[in-house]
Amino acid sequence: MRTLIPIILINLIFLKTSFANTVLNELPGESVKKEKNKISNQSDLQFYETEIIEPVDYILSQNYPNPFNPATTISYTISRMGSVTLKVYNLIGVEVAVLVDEDQAPGNYQVEFITGSGSAFDDGNNRNLPSGIYFYRLESGDYSRTMKMNLIK
């Protein structure tokens, strides 16, 4: 898919340079590839042609922060449309939370896992979990991966 993305730059030289560099440089570890070609320049409005390629692989990243208390973020990438589940298990394999259970399109996703109750992080599920090791598992199509995280209170 090719699109034209207008980039409006501020007249101050420093901001113009840093903003353009920020917009045009890929972030390290990003699984979506972009091809950038400058196709026109009209004073302070520049157009770039970009080609966005869908992710090629499934990726389940390490949660951050780890160890955590009371919340952590889990990032993952889906390469094909399909049913996706992301579940959390305790050390003996008992399911303690279902974070995702739906069909999702290819792309990058983030989910926040929140523990405890009565705090600013309380999402209403009241998962008052004890400190310990937990596992989170992503399943989609033929892909399945499990990773470890530590809850410390």
C-alpha positions in Angstrom: 0.0 0.0 0.0 1.5 3.4 -1.0 0.4 6.6 0.5 1.5 10.2 0.5 2.3 11.6 4.0 2.5 15.3 4.3 5.0 16.5 6.9 4.5 20.1 8.0 7.7 21.5 9.4 8.1 24.4 11.7 10.1 27.4 10.4 12.7 27.2 13.2 15.7 25.4 11.8 16.4 23.3 14.9 12.8 22.1 15.2 12.6 21.5 11.4 15.7 19.3 11.4 14.9 17.3 14.6 11.2 16.8 13.7 12.1 15.6 10.1 14.7 13.2 11.5 12.3 11.9 14.1 9.5 11.2 11.6 11.8 9.7 8.9 14.0 7.5 11.0 12.7 4.0 11.9 12.7 3.0 15.5 15.1 0.1 16.4 13.3 -3.3 16.7 10.3 -2.1 14.7 8.8 -5.1 12.8 7.0 -2.9 10.2 9.3 -1.9 7.4 9.0 1.5 5.7 10.5 2.7 2.4 10.9 6.5 2.2 11.4 8.5 -0.9 11.2 12.3 -0.9 9.0 13.2 -3.9 8.4 16.9 -3.6 9.3 20.0 -1.5 7.0 23.0 -1.4 8.4 25.6 1.0 7.4 24.3 4.5 5.3 21.3 3.3 7.1 18.2 2.2 5.6 14.9 0.9 7.2 11.5 1.2 6.0 8.3 -0.5 6.0 5.4 1.9 5.3 1.7 1.5 4.2 -0.1 4.6 4.8 -3.8 4.7 2.8 -6.0 7.0 4.8 -7.8 9.7 6.4 -11.1 8.5 6.6 -13.0 11.9 4.8 -13.4 15.1 6.7 -11.8 18.0 6.0 -11.9 21.7 8.2 -9.5 23.6 9.4 -9.5 27.2 7.1 -7.6 29.4 8.2 -4.2 30.7 8.9 -3.5 33.5 10.0 -6.8 34.8 9.9 -7.4 37.7 6.8 -5.3 38.1 4.3 -4.0 40.7 1.4 -3.3 40.2 1.3 -3.1 36.3 3.3 -4.2 33.3 3.0 -3.9 29.6 3.2 -6.9 27.2 3.9 -6.2 23.5 3.4 -8.5 20.6 3.2 -8.6 16.8 0.7 -10.6 14.7 1.6 -11.4 11.1 -1.8 -12.8 9.9 -5.5 -12.1 10.6 -6.8 -14.6 13.0 -7.9 -15.5 16.5 -5.5 -14.3 19.2 -5.4 -15.2 22.8 -3.0 -13.9 25.5 -3.4 -15.5 28.9 -1.5 -15.3 32.2 -0.8 -18.4 34.3 0.7 -18.8 37.8 3.6 -21.1 38.5 1.5 -24.2 38.8 -0.3 -23.6 35.5 -3.6 -22.1 36.8 -5.0 -19.4 34.5 -5.2 -16.1 36.4 -6.1 -13.7 33.6 -7.3 -13.5 30.0 -5.8 -10.3 28.5 -6.8 -10.9 24.8 -9.3 -13.3 23.3 -10.4 -11.9 19.9 -9.7 -11.8 16.2 -7.0 -9.3 15.3 -5.5 -7.9 12.1 -1.8 -8.0 11.4 0.1 -5.4 13.4 1.8 -4.4 16.6 -0.2 -4.5 19.9 0.4 -3.7 23.6 -1.7 -4.9 26.5 -1.4 -3.8 30.1 -1.5 -6.5 32.9 -2.7 -4.9 36.1 -2.6 -6.6 39.5 -3.9 -5.5 42.9 -7.0 -3.5 43.8 -7.7 -0.1 45.3 -4.9 1.6 43.4 -4.7 3.9 40.5 -3.9 0.9 38.4 -7.1 -1.0 39.4 -9.0 -2.1 36.2 -11.9 -3.5 38.2 -10.8 -7.2 37.8 -9.4 -7.2 41.4 -6.5 -9.6 40.6 -5.0 -9.4 44.0 -2.1 -11.8 43.1 0.7 -12.7 45.5 4.3 -12.0 44.6 5.8 -14.7 42.4 6.6 -16.0 38.9 3.9 -15.8 36.3 3.8 -16.9 32.7 2.0 -15.2 29.8 1.2 -17.2 26.6 0.3 -15.8 23.1 -1.5 -18.2 20.7 -2.5 -17.3 17.2 -2.9 -19.8 14.4 0.0 -22.2 14.5 2.1 -19.8 16.7 2.4 -20.3 20.4 4.9 -18.8 22.8 5.2 -18.5 26.5 7.4 -16.1 28.5 8.1 -15.5 32.2 7.5 -12.4 34.3 8.0 -11.6 38.0 5.5 -9.8 40.3 7.2 -8.3 43.4 5.1 -6.6 46.1 
